[in-house]
Amino acid sequence: MSNISTSSVRAKNKLIPELRFPEFAKSAEWEEFSLDSISPAIFDGTHQTPKYTIGGIPFFSVENLISKNKNKFISREDYLLATVKNKPERGDILITRIGNIGFSAVVDWDYEFSIYVTLAVVKKSNKFIPHYLNGYFQSDFYQKEIRSKSLLNAVPMKINMDELRKTKVILPPDKEKKEQKKIASCLSSLDELIAAHNDKLEALKDHKKGLMQNLFPQDGKTVPKVRFPDFECDGEWGEKMLGDAADFINGRAYKKEELLTSGKYRVLRVGNFFTNNEYYYSDLELDEDKYCDNGDLLYAWSASFGPRIWKEEKVIYHYHIWKVIEKKEIDKQFLYVLLDFETENIKAAQARGLGMQHLTKSGIESWESKIPPTKKEQQKIASCLSALDDLIKSQTEKIEQLQQHKKGLMQGLFPKIV
């Protein structure tokens, strides 16, 4: 970003960005508009409950826009009814208005599609560059703006169409939109880099899934399809219930008043287990088996489920997490990858409508799993998959760093609205 200049002195309350490309350094102050004053039309999607079909016209809701999964379809008849008055087209911007409000994407495809009421369409206009406005929608300034106009106490969060149309946006002053184009190009280049790294991450995850399918015996088989040469003569894998391979110990349930904003121990909940870093604390002194330490194997069993090796300081783990203690003939790291493998099978079944939203202790203890006859083979498999996990973790961290870089860049590229 060496070709962006930084202004150390700004007129108070002026709509001028902290970072500006040199050719616009002496340009005028940016201008503030309501969203509906720069777009010829802003409308939401169909209010009719969709009747999904196998194949047909792609149908998007909030989850599809965020995940980019084109996995829901409606009939042409329903598509024509849904778009008889308003139809999204290439160059328009889709924005979420229910649930995770304010997430947006430019329509950069040409195929027909329809949207649900949870999404809104901002029609393209000669007043803005779509990728500029889409970038601005993701800025902290606009995110605060759209949330300030959302319906109070609505669950899930929601902004009605009139309030969405009133949200404030800011545009550079030049009529030819050169500064918009420059900002859009800068952010789009960074988005393309992030997308490339995301593709690499997904490729690594797919490789791991395929590798696990080969390193573990398939249904009806007693040896894996791929076996390390050192163990080809070691005989068949044994079948064992997980309850005979490990002990699953419940965490502790908490009353609301027992969860503190500060204290001696962090309380590890399922949300912290995967994504949320906002912790509660506790000063309670409990039985030793209600704590987990660095190196302990844990398993989340409610909603988002799966195993994890805890690699931080001593904490209290919540009721929706089990501590898993391996039996002497089982390698801990292998037990982790075994649980990971079985969890992927459960999630695949769930995606086909055959799984469950949470597991029971008796249920997981009764799982029949195939286990190598020696610890050495267990350790070899664990080492192979752990190396791949390290690559996945490193790639995930790269993406997080790029996203943080983009967030910081956007703070400087857009003026701060006071």
DRENDOFI-236999 format. One record per residue (C-alpha): residue number from 1; x, y, z. Coordinates in Angstrom, 3 decimals, always signed. Layout:
<nodes>
num_xx_yy_zz
NUM_X_Y_Z;
...
</nodes>
This chain:
<nodes>
num_xx_yy_zz
1_+0.000_+0.000_+0.000;
2_+2.958_+2.348_-0.597;
3_+0.951_+4.310_-3.183;
4_-1.567_+5.488_-0.565;
5_-0.765_+8.671_+1.291;
6_-1.504_+9.268_+4.958;
7_-2.771_+12.629_+6.147;
8_-1.641_+13.429_+9.661;
9_-3.848_+16.498_+10.016;
10_-7.551_+16.480_+9.152;
11_-10.116_+19.191_+9.582;
12_-12.378_+18.308_+12.466;
13_-15.458_+16.329_+11.401;
14_-14.448_+16.476_+7.739;
15_-15.461_+13.531_+5.554;
16_-11.912_+12.831_+4.386;
17_-10.289_+9.371_+4.695;
18_-7.093_+8.855_+6.642;
19_-5.605_+6.933_+3.698;
20_-5.995_+8.340_+0.207;
21_-4.414_+7.526_-3.142;
22_-1.978_+10.333_-4.129;
23_-3.955_+11.483_-7.171;
24_-6.926_+12.272_-4.901;
25_-4.979_+13.824_-2.015;
26_-6.193_+17.331_-2.836;
27_-9.727_+16.323_-3.800;
28_-12.752_+17.682_-2.018;
29_-14.506_+16.282_+1.007;
30_-16.615_+13.165_+0.535;
31_-20.397_+13.469_+0.471;
32_-23.077_+11.766_+2.538;
33_-26.264_+10.302_+1.032;
34_-29.160_+8.120_+2.045;
35_-29.031_+4.751_+0.310;
36_-32.301_+5.294_-1.528;
37_-31.039_+8.592_-3.008;
38_-28.268_+6.840_-4.962;
39_-30.152_+3.710_-6.071;
40_-33.216_+3.709_-8.360;
41_-34.833_+0.869_-6.366;
42_-34.276_-1.098_-3.170;
43_-36.539_-4.108_-2.628;
44_-36.644_-7.372_-0.707;
45_-37.207_-10.914_-1.930;
46_-40.331_-13.037_-2.020;
47_-42.335_-13.388_+1.182;
48_-43.773_-16.728_+0.073;
49_-42.446_-19.810_+1.846;
50_-40.365_-21.522_-0.821;
51_-41.234_-24.953_-2.185;
52_-37.845_-26.431_-2.929;
53_-37.309_-28.636_-5.959;
54_-34.548_-30.959_-7.128;
55_-32.821_-28.723_-9.624;
56_-34.521_-25.694_-11.159;
57_-33.894_-21.996_-10.516;
58_-31.335_-21.200_-7.766;
59_-32.953_-19.680_-4.670;
60_-30.872_-17.666_-2.186;
61_-31.413_-16.869_+1.474;
62_-28.981_-15.433_+4.043;
63_-27.068_-18.694_+4.484;
64_-26.589_-19.086_+0.716;
65_-25.257_-15.559_+0.307;
66_-22.775_-15.975_+3.146;
67_-21.649_-19.525_+2.322;
68_-21.883_-19.066_-1.485;
69_-23.577_-22.459_-1.659;
70_-25.985_-22.818_-4.572;
71_-27.920_-25.696_-3.026;
72_-31.570_-24.581_-2.982;
73_-33.839_-24.486_-6.029;
74_-37.419_-23.551_-6.928;
75_-39.582_-24.229_-9.969;
76_-39.693_-21.827_-12.938;
77_-43.346_-21.145_-12.139;
78_-42.477_-20.001_-8.594;
79_-39.495_-18.042_-9.949;
80_-41.727_-16.096_-12.353;
81_-44.181_-15.337_-9.532;
82_-41.356_-14.201_-7.227;
83_-39.822_-11.867_-9.815;
84_-42.932_-10.524_-11.565;
85_-42.442_-7.047_-10.040;
86_-38.756_-6.888_-9.171;
87_-35.850_-9.001_-10.356;
88_-32.206_-8.880_-9.239;
89_-29.690_-8.629_-12.092;
90_-25.955_-8.573_-12.729;
91_-24.352_-5.499_-11.130;
92_-26.949_-5.215_-8.362;
93_-25.940_-5.691_-4.718;
94_-27.570_-8.257_-2.433;
95_-27.595_-7.430_+1.271;
96_-28.832_-9.443_+4.242;
97_-31.510_-7.816_+6.380;
98_-32.559_-10.580_+8.790;
99_-30.196_-12.505_+11.069;
100_-26.618_-11.586_+10.179;
101_-27.684_-8.205_+8.802;
102_-25.452_-6.088_+6.580;
103_-23.543_-8.855_+4.793;
104_-23.450_-8.078_+1.075;
105_-22.275_-9.333_-2.298;
106_-22.274_-7.988_-5.849;
107_-24.247_-10.038_-8.368;
108_-21.424_-10.984_-10.733;
109_-23.169_-13.910_-12.447;
110_-25.596_-14.056_-15.388;
111_-27.866_-16.995_-14.545;
112_-31.447_-16.537_-13.333;
113_-32.049_-16.701_-9.587;
114_-34.535_-15.625_-6.943;
115_-34.166_-14.455_-3.344;
116_-36.055_-14.841_-0.089;
117_-37.428_-11.989_+2.047;
118_-34.316_-12.218_+4.274;
119_-32.330_-10.531_+1.483;
120_-32.687_-7.128_-0.162;
121_-31.529_-5.862_-3.541;
122_-29.817_-2.502_-4.094;
123_-30.225_-1.801_-7.819;
124_-27.180_-0.644_-9.751;
125_-26.885_+3.041_-10.588;
126_-24.589_+5.460_-12.427;
127_-23.910_+7.116_-9.048;
128_-21.773_+4.327_-7.614;
129_-19.413_+1.500_-8.540;
130_-21.031_-1.729_-7.243;
131_-17.803_-3.144_-5.798;
132_-17.062_+0.171_-4.075;
133_-20.473_+0.259_-2.393;
134_-20.219_-3.424_-1.510;
135_-16.866_-2.709_+0.169;
136_-18.372_+0.209_+2.047;
137_-21.227_-2.007_+3.265;
138_-18.615_-4.183_+5.002;
139_-16.926_-1.257_+6.766;
140_-17.326_-0.786_+10.511;
141_-18.970_+2.564_+9.838;
142_-21.824_+1.102_+7.796;
143_-22.152_-1.947_+10.040;
144_-22.740_+0.362_+13.019;
145_-25.184_+2.383_+10.925;
146_-27.316_-0.561_+9.824;
147_-27.397_-2.037_+13.321;
148_-28.450_+1.302_+14.807;
149_-31.508_+1.207_+12.559;
150_-32.387_-2.426_+13.226;
151_-35.539_-3.340_+15.144;
152_-34.843_-3.283_+18.870;
153_-35.215_-6.640_+20.625;
154_-35.990_-8.451_+17.358;
155_-34.834_-12.087_+17.400;
156_-33.245_-12.727_+15.016;
157_-31.904_-9.227_+14.309;
158_-33.862_-7.469_+11.560;
159_-33.970_-4.178_+9.685;
160_-37.142_-3.229_+7.839;
161_-37.000_-1.958_+4.275;
162_-37.814_+1.685_+5.062;
163_-34.975_+1.873_+7.585;
164_-32.591_+0.120_+5.202;
165_-33.362_+2.726_+2.530;
166_-32.545_+5.510_+5.034;
167_-29.098_+4.179_+5.956;
168_-26.251_+6.611_+5.289;
169_-23.543_+6.000_+2.725;
170_-20.625_+8.202_+1.685;
171_-19.143_+8.687_-1.762;
172_-16.027_+10.444_-3.062;
173_-16.906_+13.718_-4.833;
174_-15.668_+13.077_-8.397;
175_-18.427_+12.593_-10.988;
176_-16.351_+10.130_-13.006;
177_-16.109_+7.877_-9.944;
178_-12.335_+7.448_-10.372;
179_-11.686_+7.322_-6.627;
180_-14.500_+4.784_-6.162;
181_-12.938_+2.636_-8.902;
182_-9.505_+2.832_-7.262;
183_-10.845_+1.786_-3.856;
184_-12.967_-0.960_-5.412;
185_-9.955_-2.299_-7.320;
186_-7.791_-2.282_-4.172;
187_-10.371_-4.147_-2.077;
188_-11.256_-6.554_-4.899;
189_-7.592_-7.516_-5.289;
190_-7.419_-8.288_-1.590;
191_-10.688_-10.244_-1.785;
192_-9.274_-12.312_-4.641;
193_-6.186_-13.098_-2.549;
194_-8.362_-14.117_+0.412;
195_-10.539_-16.249_-1.892;
196_-7.450_-18.011_-3.263;
197_-6.292_-18.802_+0.269;
198_-9.801_-20.014_+1.154;
199_-9.720_-22.326_-1.863;
200_-6.383_-23.698_-0.653;
201_-7.849_-24.222_+2.830;
202_-10.842_-26.110_+1.429;
203_-8.501_-28.224_-0.720;
204_-6.490_-29.147_+2.392;
205_-9.668_-30.061_+4.280;
206_-10.901_-32.180_+1.357;
207_-7.497_-33.876_+1.167;
208_-7.709_-34.691_+4.869;
209_-11.197_-36.177_+4.482;
210_-10.037_-38.322_+1.585;
211_-6.926_-39.411_+3.459;
212_-8.943_-40.415_+6.518;
213_-11.253_-42.494_+4.339;
214_-8.188_-44.393_+3.092;
215_-6.359_-44.696_+6.417;
216_-9.395_-46.155_+8.246;
217_-11.174_-49.367_+7.195;
218_-14.436_-48.851_+5.345;
219_-17.701_-50.538_+6.345;
220_-17.382_-54.282_+6.084;
221_-13.566_-54.174_+5.937;
222_-11.055_-55.043_+8.656;
223_-7.989_-53.325_+7.167;
224_-7.660_-49.866_+5.573;
225_-7.333_-49.320_+1.845;
226_-3.963_-47.611_+2.441;
227_-1.661_-49.026_+5.116;
228_+1.875_-48.021_+6.003;
229_+4.352_-50.738_+4.830;
230_+5.679_-51.363_+8.350;
231_+2.272_-52.692_+9.443;
232_+1.036_-54.681_+6.453;
233_+1.753_-57.961_+8.257;
234_+0.251_-56.911_+11.600;
235_-3.144_-58.450_+10.922;
236_-6.668_-57.132_+11.034;
237_-7.863_-54.120_+12.956;
238_-9.999_-54.906_+15.986;
239_-13.487_-53.562_+16.595;
240_-14.072_-51.864_+19.901;
241_-16.781_-49.715_+21.437;
242_-15.447_-46.233_+22.210;
243_-16.580_-46.694_+25.814;
244_-14.039_-49.527_+26.047;
245_-11.312_-47.379_+24.483;
246_-11.773_-44.274_+26.634;
247_-13.635_-42.709_+29.540;
248_-15.969_-39.798_+28.702;
249_-16.317_-37.411_+31.642;
250_-19.057_-34.758_+31.773;
251_-18.241_-31.135_+32.492;
252_-20.239_-28.969_+34.870;
253_-23.538_-27.167_+34.279;
254_-23.661_-23.576_+35.538;
255_-26.303_-21.326_+36.978;
256_-26.350_-17.849_+35.473;
257_-25.105_-16.223_+38.680;
258_-22.082_-18.561_+38.774;
259_-20.705_-17.226_+35.482;
260_-18.539_-14.176_+36.230;
261_-16.916_-11.476_+34.101;
262_-13.594_-12.159_+35.854;
263_-12.234_-14.815_+38.176;
264_-9.641_-17.495_+38.838;
265_-10.586_-19.900_+36.011;
266_-11.929_-19.445_+32.523;
267_-15.076_-21.462_+31.758;
268_-14.707_-23.286_+28.452;
269_-18.052_-23.503_+26.642;
270_-18.921_-24.912_+23.205;
271_-18.878_-21.393_+21.733;
272_-15.283_-20.909_+22.909;
273_-14.450_-24.409_+21.727;
274_-14.830_-23.425_+18.074;
275_-15.158_-19.692_+17.400;
276_-16.100_-17.380_+20.276;
277_-13.261_-15.943_+22.359;
278_-15.481_-14.151_+24.894;
279_-15.112_-16.158_+28.093;
280_-16.970_-16.340_+31.378;
281_-15.001_-17.000_+34.565;
282_-15.448_-18.854_+37.835;
283_-13.861_-18.862_+41.304;
284_-15.369_-22.246_+42.203;
285_-13.060_-24.988_+43.481;
286_-14.309_-28.256_+41.977;
287_-13.366_-31.922_+41.776;
288_-10.230_-32.366_+39.705;
289_-12.071_-34.118_+36.859;
290_-14.077_-30.925_+36.188;
291_-10.923_-29.124_+35.022;
292_-8.974_-29.635_+31.832;
293_-5.273_-28.932_+31.444;
294_-2.883_-28.347_+28.581;
295_-2.808_-31.536_+26.461;
296_-6.208_-32.923_+27.506;
297_-8.511_-34.394_+24.853;
298_-11.986_-32.847_+24.815;
299_-15.159_-33.458_+22.826;
300_-18.029_-30.983_+22.284;
301_-21.297_-32.896_+21.996;
302_-24.042_-30.263_+21.590;
303_-24.953_-28.449_+18.334;
304_-21.418_-27.947_+16.964;
305_-19.680_-31.168_+17.872;
306_-16.222_-32.622_+17.502;
307_-12.883_-33.264_+19.269;
308_-10.094_-30.906_+20.254;
309_-6.769_-31.160_+22.070;
310_-6.732_-28.331_+24.621;
311_-3.450_-26.409_+24.411;
312_-3.856_-23.657_+26.961;
313_-3.884_-23.183_+30.723;
314_-6.103_-24.994_+33.223;
315_-9.808_-24.172_+32.752;
316_-13.203_-25.461_+33.830;
317_-15.070_-27.156_+31.010;
318_-18.833_-26.836_+30.575;
319_-21.456_-29.590_+30.691;
320_-21.711_-29.667_+26.872;
321_-18.098_-30.843_+26.669;
322_-16.626_-34.194_+27.651;
323_-13.071_-34.778_+28.801;
324_-11.884_-37.958_+27.104;
325_-9.280_-40.105_+28.853;
326_-7.798_-42.895_+26.776;
327_-7.293_-46.453_+28.052;
328_-3.697_-47.721_+28.291;
329_-3.729_-49.585_+24.953;
330_-4.917_-46.478_+23.066;
331_-2.725_-43.577_+21.928;
332_-4.277_-40.207_+22.808;
333_-3.424_-38.521_+19.519;
334_-4.839_-41.497_+17.613;
335_-8.001_-41.309_+19.703;
336_-8.317_-37.675_+18.652;
337_-8.082_-38.519_+14.928;
338_-10.436_-41.485_+15.405;
339_-13.032_-39.196_+17.009;
340_-12.436_-36.691_+14.225;
341_-13.005_-39.414_+11.605;
342_-16.173_-40.703_+13.263;
343_-17.470_-37.145_+13.687;
344_-17.064_-36.467_+9.957;
345_-19.111_-39.591_+9.277;
346_-21.831_-38.374_+11.650;
347_-21.872_-34.921_+10.008;
348_-22.143_-36.510_+6.555;
349_-25.104_-38.554_+7.783;
350_-26.624_-35.414_+9.311;
351_-26.353_-33.606_+5.976;
352_-28.400_-36.445_+4.452;
353_-31.016_-36.035_+7.180;
354_-29.880_-39.131_+9.090;
355_-27.858_-37.577_+11.911;
356_-28.569_-35.722_+15.143;
357_-28.148_-32.226_+16.583;
358_-26.342_-33.520_+19.660;
359_-24.842_-36.742_+20.958;
360_-25.479_-38.610_+24.181;
361_-22.808_-40.053_+26.426;
362_-24.247_-43.561_+26.111;
363_-24.499_-43.035_+22.360;
364_-20.836_-42.175_+21.823;
365_-19.692_-44.882_+24.232;
366_-21.564_-47.468_+22.142;
367_-19.977_-46.425_+18.825;
368_-18.268_-49.394_+17.212;
369_-14.897_-48.255_+15.875;
370_-12.045_-50.117_+14.232;
371_-8.644_-49.697_+15.902;
372_-5.155_-50.837_+14.789;
373_-3.723_-53.746_+16.770;
374_-0.587_-51.868_+17.903;
375_+0.101_-48.462_+19.383;
376_+2.883_-47.947_+16.849;
377_+0.425_-48.052_+13.950;
378_-1.959_-45.805_+15.850;
379_+0.848_-43.285_+16.365;
380_+1.893_-43.426_+12.695;
381_-1.637_-42.609_+11.536;
382_-1.959_-39.869_+14.142;
383_+1.371_-38.331_+13.116;
384_+0.384_-38.285_+9.444;
385_-2.969_-36.612_+10.071;
386_-1.559_-34.245_+12.714;
387_+0.934_-32.909_+10.162;
388_-1.998_-32.153_+7.865;
389_-3.867_-30.506_+10.748;
390_-0.846_-28.242_+11.262;
391_-1.029_-27.171_+7.596;
392_-4.754_-26.489_+7.931;
393_-4.175_-24.447_+11.095;
394_-1.385_-22.443_+9.411;
395_-3.583_-21.760_+6.381;
396_-6.479_-20.698_+8.615;
397_-4.188_-18.247_+10.422;
398_-3.034_-16.770_+7.092;
399_-6.649_-16.103_+6.144;
400_-7.373_-14.514_+9.521;
401_-4.334_-12.244_+9.110;
402_-5.463_-11.173_+5.629;
403_-8.969_-10.487_+6.920;
404_-7.558_-8.375_+9.745;
405_-5.389_-6.520_+7.222;
406_-8.455_-5.833_+5.081;
407_-10.411_-4.632_+8.107;
408_-7.622_-2.216_+9.072;
409_-7.281_-1.012_+5.488;
410_-10.991_-0.278_+5.255;
411_-10.781_+1.776_+8.456;
412_-8.384_+4.086_+6.631;
413_-9.900_+4.073_+3.119;
414_-13.332_+5.295_+4.275;
415_-13.859_+8.533_+6.224;
416_-14.975_+8.193_+9.801;
417_-18.574_+9.336_+10.223;
418_-18.951_+11.257_+13.464;
</nodes>
